[in-house]
Amino acid sequence: ARGADQDRTLAAFVVLSTDTSLDAASIGSALRAHCQGLVPEPMVPGAFVSLSELPLTPNGKVDRQALAALALDPERRAAVYIAPRTPAEATLAAIWADTLGLIARPVEGREVAASAVGVDDDFFALGGHSIVAVQIAARARAAGLAFAPLDLFRYPTIAALARRAEESGEELAAPASGPLRFVALRPATEGASLAPIFLFPPAGGGILCYSGLSRQLPQERSILGFEAVGREPGTIPYGSVEAIAENAVAEIVAILPRGPWHLVGWSFGGFVAYEVARLLAKRYAGVGRVGVLGLLDASTEKFETPLPERDEEELLAGAFDPALGITAEELRPLDLDARLTWISDRARALGQSGFDLDLARRYFAVYAASREAQRNYSPGPYSGSLLLLRAHDRTDGSTDPMLGWEALVAGGVEVWSIAGNHTDLLLPPALDTVARALALALAASSNLERTTVPIDRSANRTGE
């Protein structure tokens, strides 16, 4: 952890085993996406620092004090520092620095240090994540700058976010109509008119896991991500895949009445994308069409033997065990509030100051509801086609290359078997193959659609 005791954040230090062409921001983005697939968002490190080697004490042990200094070193952030130039930039820079626990930059010849954050520093490269985004948005609103937490995804620098807040004003913080929110994760290039891509979240309900993928997909398409209901205060998660899909369809048709509708989902999000495709194909066949339906490692084979029902403490252990090392047996003597209080206290002790009891309740509610929805879901037949991007390294014992989808999909299943495991699919180098496969499918979905991404059709591919 780094920073003062009352407001610490986790930092991770990485020694690369081989030379890499990736820059520090790309490495941090990839590692952040990997961690988001393993642990709850509040347990994802707030900073990833690349080192040639770990600093050691004279006794040969890791020098933790030296690591703490490296985590706070401003020179390991933006290569070129540009100080805030407007009142809005200065306000945001101060909020970012305080919330992220960053130190000011010393400037030669000045008695007062410059702002800790430059206007071109990247929010995610500085260690930002969804909880910090919520805190920053709330503090900015109190200071008169209104924007939604997920605006930090599209406008990840001080300069871009300040312009967005000043130009758009209060209305940009208003949620989309309807119970579900599709947030623009990335706009299309100027003048582009191709249909957007809709992304559906995994069981945890967040969409920051798609940050790397959204950067690699064709730039002529905007990318809209659906954040699960239940993560925000005052909201209750849906209890079934069908209910999520029903509401998603209404929102999708309101945004794009005639299609083509391109749908992509990883893990639990794959089942939601599939059910959305079924409803769109059934109800709007005479109006529009489903374009690409891309499922990332979502397997139907488990539905042949229903998932066992799990009690509350088992669900909690499954959600938080990778980060906290707890077991269901440790939680059983406690009631729910005591369990969540223990978890939130432990998380704060590990450096995640934003992980309070209310947030723990909401995040667990979304995870538990998604787990129950997946357990009870029975996928029906689909008249269209499907692109299945499956992990080659299986942990579920699956032997079917099509993960059970062939019997359900009338239009055929195209399978890409990609080296790596379930969580690797959203990380380089597997992510590169995922993006290429989706780009090829998007280009082939219409004679009017095209891609500039080079495709190797034989790489990591099995079946048709």
C-alpha positions as CSV (number, residue, x, y, z in Angstrom):
1,A,0.0,0.0,0.0
2,R,1.0,3.6,-0.5
3,G,0.0,7.0,0.9
4,A,-1.0,8.0,4.4
5,D,-2.5,5.4,6.7
6,Q,-6.0,6.9,6.5
7,D,-6.1,6.9,2.7
8,R,-3.8,4.2,1.3
9,T,-4.1,2.5,-2.1
10,L,-2.6,-0.7,-3.3
11,A,0.4,-0.6,-5.6
12,A,1.8,-3.5,-7.7
13,F,5.4,-3.7,-8.9
14,V,6.2,-5.7,-12.0
15,V,9.6,-7.0,-13.3
16,L,9.2,-8.1,-16.9
17,S,10.8,-11.4,-17.7
18,T,11.6,-10.4,-21.3
19,D,11.9,-7.3,-23.4
20,T,8.5,-5.9,-24.5
21,S,7.4,-3.2,-26.9
22,L,4.5,-2.2,-24.7
23,D,4.7,1.1,-22.8
24,A,4.1,1.5,-19.1
25,A,0.5,2.5,-19.7
26,S,-0.3,-0.5,-21.8
27,I,1.3,-2.9,-19.3
28,G,-0.7,-1.3,-16.5
29,S,-3.9,-1.5,-18.5
30,A,-3.3,-5.2,-19.2
31,L,-2.5,-6.1,-15.7
32,R,-5.4,-4.1,-14.4
33,A,-7.8,-6.0,-16.7
34,H,-6.3,-9.3,-15.5
35,C,-6.8,-8.4,-11.8
36,Q,-10.4,-7.3,-12.5
37,G,-11.1,-10.8,-13.7
38,L,-9.7,-12.3,-10.5
39,V,-10.7,-10.0,-7.6
40,P,-13.4,-7.4,-6.7
41,E,-12.7,-4.0,-8.1
42,P,-11.8,-2.5,-4.7
43,M,-8.9,-5.0,-4.5
44,V,-7.4,-4.1,-7.8
45,P,-4.1,-2.3,-7.3
46,G,-4.3,1.4,-7.8
47,A,-0.9,1.6,-9.5
48,F,1.3,-0.7,-11.6
49,V,5.0,0.2,-11.6
50,S,7.3,-1.5,-14.1
51,L,10.9,-2.1,-12.9
52,S,14.0,-3.7,-14.4
53,E,14.6,-5.4,-11.0
54,L,13.2,-5.2,-7.5
55,P,15.2,-3.0,-5.1
56,L,16.9,-5.1,-2.3
57,T,18.2,-4.3,1.2
58,P,21.8,-5.2,2.1
59,N,20.5,-8.5,3.5
60,G,19.0,-9.4,0.1
61,K,15.4,-8.9,1.0
62,V,12.9,-6.7,-1.0
63,D,13.3,-3.1,0.1
64,R,9.7,-2.1,0.7
65,Q,10.6,1.5,1.6
66,A,12.3,1.9,-1.8
67,L,9.2,0.4,-3.5
68,A,6.9,2.9,-1.7
69,A,9.0,5.8,-3.0
70,L,8.9,4.4,-6.5
71,A,5.1,4.1,-6.4
72,L,4.9,7.8,-5.5
73,D,7.5,8.9,-8.0
74,P,5.9,11.4,-10.5
75,E,8.6,10.7,-13.1
76,R,7.1,7.2,-13.5
77,R,3.8,8.7,-14.8
78,A,3.6,11.0,-17.8
79,A,6.8,11.4,-19.8
80,V,5.9,15.1,-20.4
81,Y,4.4,17.2,-17.6
82,I,2.1,20.0,-18.5
83,A,0.7,22.0,-15.5
84,P,-3.0,22.9,-15.3
85,R,-3.8,25.9,-17.3
86,T,-7.5,26.7,-16.4
87,P,-9.4,26.8,-13.2
88,A,-11.3,23.7,-14.2
89,E,-8.0,21.8,-14.9
90,A,-6.5,23.0,-11.6
91,T,-9.6,21.9,-9.7
92,L,-9.6,18.4,-11.3
93,A,-5.8,18.0,-10.8
94,A,-6.1,18.8,-7.1
95,I,-9.0,16.3,-6.7
96,W,-7.2,13.6,-8.7
97,A,-4.0,14.1,-6.7
98,D,-5.7,14.0,-3.3
99,T,-8.0,11.0,-4.2
100,L,-5.2,9.0,-5.8
101,G,-2.7,9.8,-3.0
102,L,-0.1,11.4,-5.4
103,I,2.7,13.7,-4.3
104,A,3.4,17.0,-5.9
105,R,6.2,17.4,-8.5
106,P,9.2,19.4,-7.4
107,V,10.1,22.2,-9.8
108,E,13.6,23.6,-9.9
109,G,13.7,27.2,-8.8
110,R,10.3,27.2,-7.2
111,E,9.5,27.2,-3.5
112,V,6.1,25.6,-4.1
113,A,5.9,22.3,-5.9
114,A,3.8,22.0,-9.1
115,S,0.5,20.0,-9.2
116,A,1.0,16.3,-8.7
117,V,-1.0,15.6,-11.9
118,G,-0.4,17.0,-15.3
119,V,-3.1,17.7,-17.8
120,D,-2.1,14.8,-20.0
121,D,-1.6,12.2,-17.3
122,D,-3.9,9.2,-17.9
123,F,-6.4,8.3,-15.1
124,F,-5.8,4.6,-15.5
125,A,-2.0,4.9,-15.7
126,L,-2.1,6.8,-12.4
127,G,-3.9,3.9,-10.8
128,G,-7.5,4.9,-11.2
129,H,-10.4,2.4,-11.0
130,S,-14.2,2.4,-10.7
131,I,-14.3,3.2,-7.0
132,V,-11.9,6.1,-7.4
133,A,-13.9,7.3,-10.4
134,V,-17.0,7.5,-8.2
135,Q,-15.2,9.5,-5.5
136,I,-13.6,11.9,-8.1
137,A,-17.0,12.5,-9.8
138,A,-18.6,13.3,-6.4
139,R,-15.9,15.6,-5.3
140,A,-15.9,17.4,-8.8
141,R,-19.6,17.9,-8.6
142,A,-19.3,19.5,-5.2
143,A,-16.7,21.8,-6.8
144,G,-19.1,22.7,-9.6
145,L,-17.9,20.3,-12.3
146,A,-20.5,17.7,-13.2
147,F,-19.7,14.5,-15.0
148,A,-20.5,10.8,-14.6
149,P,-17.9,8.4,-13.2
150,L,-17.7,6.5,-16.5
151,D,-16.9,9.7,-18.3
152,L,-13.4,9.0,-17.1
153,F,-13.3,6.0,-19.5
154,R,-13.8,8.2,-22.5
155,Y,-12.0,11.3,-21.2
156,P,-9.1,9.8,-19.1
157,T,-7.0,13.0,-18.9
158,I,-7.4,16.2,-17.0
159,A,-7.4,18.2,-20.2
160,A,-10.1,16.1,-21.9
161,L,-12.3,15.8,-18.8
162,A,-12.2,19.5,-18.0
163,R,-13.3,20.3,-21.6
164,R,-16.1,17.8,-21.4
165,A,-17.3,19.2,-18.1
166,E,-17.1,22.8,-19.2
167,E,-18.7,22.3,-22.6
168,S,-21.5,19.9,-21.6
169,G,-22.4,21.2,-18.1
170,E,-24.9,19.5,-15.8
171,E,-26.7,17.4,-18.4
172,L,-23.8,15.1,-19.1
173,A,-24.2,13.5,-15.6
174,A,-27.8,12.5,-16.3
175,P,-28.2,8.7,-16.9
176,A,-29.7,7.3,-20.0
177,S,-33.4,6.7,-20.0
178,G,-34.7,3.4,-18.9
179,P,-33.5,1.1,-16.0
180,L,-30.3,0.1,-17.8
181,R,-27.4,2.3,-18.7
182,F,-25.4,2.0,-21.9
183,V,-22.4,4.2,-21.5
184,A,-20.3,5.3,-24.5
185,L,-16.9,3.8,-23.7
186,R,-15.3,5.1,-26.9
187,P,-16.7,7.3,-29.7
188,A,-16.3,6.4,-33.3
189,T,-13.8,8.4,-35.5
190,E,-15.3,11.6,-36.8
191,G,-17.6,11.1,-39.8
192,A,-18.0,7.4,-39.2
193,S,-21.5,6.0,-39.5
194,L,-21.1,2.3,-38.8
195,A,-23.3,0.6,-36.2
196,P,-21.9,0.6,-32.6
197,I,-20.8,-2.4,-30.6
198,F,-22.7,-3.3,-27.4
199,L,-20.6,-4.9,-24.6
200,F,-22.2,-6.8,-21.6
201,P,-20.4,-7.1,-18.3
202,P,-19.3,-10.3,-16.4
203,A,-20.8,-11.3,-13.1
204,G,-19.3,-8.4,-11.1
205,G,-21.3,-6.0,-13.2
206,G,-18.5,-3.6,-14.2
207,I,-17.2,-2.8,-17.7
208,L,-13.7,-1.5,-17.1
209,C,-12.5,-5.0,-17.9
210,Y,-13.1,-4.1,-21.5
211,S,-10.8,-1.1,-21.5
212,G,-8.1,-2.9,-23.5
213,L,-10.5,-4.5,-26.0
214,S,-12.2,-1.2,-26.6
215,R,-8.9,0.4,-27.7
216,Q,-8.2,-2.4,-30.2
217,L,-11.6,-2.7,-31.9
218,P,-12.1,-0.8,-35.2
219,Q,-12.0,2.9,-34.7
220,E,-14.9,3.6,-37.1
221,R,-17.4,2.2,-34.5
222,S,-18.4,3.6,-31.2
223,I,-18.5,1.2,-28.3
224,L,-21.3,1.2,-25.8
225,G,-21.0,-0.7,-22.5
226,F,-23.8,-1.8,-20.2
227,E,-23.1,-1.5,-16.5
228,A,-25.2,-3.8,-14.4
229,V,-28.0,-2.4,-12.3
230,G,-27.3,-2.7,-8.6
231,R,-23.8,-1.2,-8.3
232,E,-25.2,2.4,-7.7
233,P,-26.9,3.4,-4.5
234,G,-30.6,2.9,-4.4
235,T,-30.7,0.3,-7.2
236,I,-31.5,-3.5,-7.1
237,P,-29.9,-6.0,-9.4
238,Y,-32.0,-8.0,-11.8
239,G,-32.6,-11.7,-10.8
240,S,-32.4,-13.4,-14.1
241,V,-30.7,-13.4,-17.5
242,E,-34.0,-13.0,-19.2
243,A,-34.9,-9.9,-17.2
244,I,-31.6,-8.3,-17.9
245,A,-32.0,-9.1,-21.6
246,E,-35.6,-7.8,-21.8
247,N,-34.5,-4.4,-20.5
248,A,-31.3,-4.3,-22.6
249,V,-33.3,-4.9,-25.8
250,A,-35.6,-2.0,-25.1
251,E,-32.6,0.3,-24.6
252,I,-30.7,-1.1,-27.6
253,V,-33.7,-0.5,-29.9
254,A,-34.2,3.0,-28.5
255,I,-30.5,3.7,-29.4
256,L,-30.4,1.9,-32.7
257,P,-33.9,1.1,-34.1
258,R,-32.9,-0.8,-37.2
259,G,-29.6,-2.4,-36.5
260,P,-27.4,-4.1,-37.3
261,W,-26.9,-4.9,-33.6
262,H,-23.4,-6.1,-32.7
263,L,-23.3,-7.8,-29.3
264,V,-20.3,-9.0,-27.3
265,G,-20.0,-10.5,-23.9
266,W,-17.3,-12.2,-21.8
267,S,-18.2,-14.9,-19.2
268,F,-21.6,-14.2,-17.7
269,G,-21.9,-11.3,-20.1
270,G,-21.9,-13.8,-22.9
271,F,-25.1,-15.4,-21.7
272,V,-26.8,-11.9,-21.6
273,A,-25.6,-11.1,-25.1
274,Y,-26.9,-14.4,-26.4
275,E,-30.4,-13.9,-24.8
276,V,-30.5,-10.3,-26.2
277,A,-29.7,-11.7,-29.7
278,R,-32.5,-14.2,-29.4
279,L,-35.0,-11.6,-28.4
280,L,-33.9,-9.2,-31.2
281,A,-34.0,-11.9,-33.8
282,K,-37.5,-13.0,-32.8
283,R,-39.1,-9.6,-32.3
284,Y,-37.4,-7.4,-34.8
285,A,-36.7,-9.7,-37.7
286,G,-38.6,-7.4,-40.1
287,V,-37.0,-4.3,-38.9
288,G,-33.3,-5.0,-38.4
289,R,-30.9,-7.8,-37.9
290,V,-28.3,-9.1,-35.4
291,G,-24.9,-8.5,-36.8
292,V,-22.0,-10.0,-34.8
293,L,-22.8,-12.1,-31.8
294,G,-19.5,-12.6,-30.1
295,L,-19.2,-14.7,-26.9
296,L,-16.0,-14.8,-25.0
297,D,-15.5,-18.1,-23.2
298,A,-19.2,-18.6,-22.2
299,S,-19.9,-22.3,-22.0
300,T,-23.4,-24.0,-22.1
301,E,-22.0,-27.4,-21.1
302,K,-22.6,-26.7,-17.4
303,F,-26.3,-26.3,-18.0
304,E,-26.6,-30.0,-18.7
305,T,-25.8,-30.5,-15.0
306,P,-27.3,-27.5,-13.2
307,L,-24.8,-25.5,-11.0
308,P,-25.2,-26.4,-7.3
309,E,-27.0,-24.0,-5.1
310,R,-24.5,-22.1,-2.9
311,D,-25.2,-20.5,0.4
312,E,-24.4,-17.0,1.2
313,E,-21.0,-17.6,2.8
314,E,-19.9,-19.7,-0.1
315,L,-20.9,-16.9,-2.5
316,L,-18.9,-14.4,-0.4
317,A,-15.9,-16.6,-0.3
318,G,-16.1,-17.1,-4.1
319,A,-16.3,-13.3,-4.6
320,F,-13.6,-12.2,-2.3
321,D,-11.4,-15.2,-1.6
322,P,-8.7,-14.4,-4.2
323,A,-8.0,-11.1,-2.6
324,L,-8.5,-11.7,1.1
325,G,-7.8,-15.4,1.5
326,I,-11.0,-16.2,3.4
327,T,-13.1,-19.3,3.4
328,A,-16.8,-20.1,3.8
329,E,-16.1,-21.7,7.2
330,E,-14.5,-18.5,8.5
331,L,-17.7,-16.6,7.6
332,R,-20.3,-19.0,8.8
333,P,-20.4,-17.9,12.4
334,L,-21.2,-14.3,11.4
335,D,-24.4,-12.8,10.1
336,L,-24.4,-11.0,6.7
337,D,-23.6,-7.5,8.1
338,A,-20.8,-8.8,10.2
339,R,-19.4,-10.7,7.3
340,L,-19.5,-7.6,5.0
341,T,-18.1,-5.4,7.8
342,W,-15.2,-7.9,8.3
343,I,-14.5,-7.9,4.5
344,S,-14.7,-4.1,4.1
345,D,-12.4,-3.6,7.2
346,R,-9.9,-6.1,5.8
347,A,-10.0,-4.4,2.4
348,R,-9.3,-1.0,4.0
349,A,-6.5,-2.5,6.0
350,L,-5.0,-3.6,2.7
351,G,-5.1,-0.1,1.3
352,Q,-8.6,0.3,-0.3
353,S,-10.0,3.2,1.6
354,G,-13.0,3.5,-0.6
355,F,-14.3,0.0,0.2
356,D,-17.0,0.8,2.8
357,L,-19.8,-1.4,4.1
358,D,-22.4,0.1,1.7
359,L,-20.2,-0.5,-1.3
360,A,-19.5,-4.1,-0.1
361,R,-23.2,-4.8,0.2
362,R,-23.9,-3.5,-3.3
363,Y,-21.1,-5.3,-5.1
364,F,-21.9,-8.5,-3.4
365,A,-25.6,-8.2,-4.3
366,V,-24.7,-7.8,-8.0
367,Y,-22.3,-10.8,-7.9
368,A,-24.8,-13.0,-6.0
369,A,-27.7,-12.0,-8.3
370,S,-25.5,-12.7,-11.4
371,R,-24.4,-16.1,-10.0
372,E,-28.0,-17.1,-9.3
373,A,-29.2,-15.8,-12.7
374,Q,-26.5,-17.9,-14.4
375,R,-27.4,-20.9,-12.4
376,N,-31.1,-20.7,-13.4
377,Y,-30.6,-19.8,-17.0
378,S,-31.6,-22.2,-19.7
379,P,-30.5,-20.9,-23.2
380,G,-33.0,-21.5,-25.9
381,P,-32.4,-21.9,-29.7
382,Y,-31.1,-19.0,-31.8
383,S,-31.8,-18.6,-35.5
384,G,-28.6,-16.6,-36.3
385,S,-24.9,-17.4,-36.2
386,L,-22.4,-17.1,-33.4
387,L,-18.7,-16.3,-33.0
388,L,-17.3,-18.2,-30.1
389,L,-13.9,-17.1,-28.8
390,R,-12.9,-19.8,-26.3
391,A,-9.9,-20.2,-24.1
392,H,-7.7,-23.1,-25.1
393,D,-6.6,-23.8,-21.5
394,R,-9.8,-25.2,-19.8
395,T,-10.4,-25.4,-16.0
396,D,-14.0,-26.6,-16.4
397,G,-13.2,-30.0,-17.9
398,S,-14.8,-29.2,-21.2
399,T,-13.9,-31.3,-24.2
400,D,-16.4,-29.8,-26.7
401,P,-14.6,-27.3,-28.9
402,M,-18.0,-25.4,-29.3
403,L,-18.8,-25.4,-25.6
404,G,-22.3,-26.8,-26.3
405,W,-23.5,-24.0,-28.5
406,E,-23.7,-26.0,-31.8
407,A,-27.0,-27.7,-30.8
408,L,-28.6,-24.3,-30.1
409,V,-27.4,-22.1,-32.9
410,A,-29.1,-22.7,-36.3
411,G,-26.9,-20.4,-38.3
412,G,-23.6,-22.1,-37.3
413,V,-20.8,-21.5,-34.8
414,E,-17.4,-20.1,-35.8
415,V,-14.9,-21.0,-33.1
416,W,-11.5,-19.5,-32.4
417,S,-9.5,-21.4,-29.8
418,I,-7.1,-18.9,-28.2
419,A,-4.1,-19.7,-26.2
420,G,-4.6,-19.0,-22.5
421,N,-7.2,-19.4,-19.8
422,H,-10.6,-17.7,-19.1
423,T,-9.2,-14.4,-17.7
424,D,-6.4,-14.3,-20.3
425,L,-8.8,-13.5,-23.1
426,L,-8.9,-9.8,-22.1
427,L,-5.1,-9.6,-21.7
428,P,-2.3,-9.4,-24.3
429,P,-1.4,-11.4,-26.2
430,A,-4.7,-13.3,-26.2
431,L,-6.5,-10.0,-26.4
432,D,-4.9,-9.2,-29.7
433,T,-6.4,-12.4,-31.2
434,V,-9.8,-11.6,-29.7
435,A,-9.7,-8.1,-31.3
436,R,-8.7,-9.5,-34.7
437,A,-11.4,-12.1,-34.7
438,L,-14.1,-9.6,-33.8
439,A,-12.8,-7.1,-36.4
440,L,-13.0,-9.8,-39.1
441,A,-16.5,-10.7,-38.1
442,L,-17.6,-7.0,-38.1
443,A,-16.1,-6.5,-41.5
444,A,-17.9,-9.5,-42.9
445,S,-21.3,-8.6,-41.4
446,S,-22.1,-6.3,-44.2
447,N,-20.8,-5.3,-47.7
448,L,-20.7,-1.7,-46.4
449,E,-18.5,-2.6,-43.4
450,R,-14.8,-2.7,-43.5
451,T,-11.8,-3.0,-41.2
452,T,-8.2,-1.8,-41.4
453,V,-7.0,-4.3,-38.8
454,P,-4.7,-7.0,-40.4
455,I,-6.2,-10.5,-39.9
456,D,-4.4,-13.8,-39.8
457,R,-7.3,-16.2,-40.4
458,S,-5.2,-19.3,-39.5
459,A,-3.9,-18.0,-36.1
460,N,-5.3,-19.8,-33.1
461,R,-8.4,-21.0,-34.9
462,T,-10.3,-24.3,-34.8
463,G,-13.5,-25.3,-36.5
464,E,-16.0,-23.3,-38.5
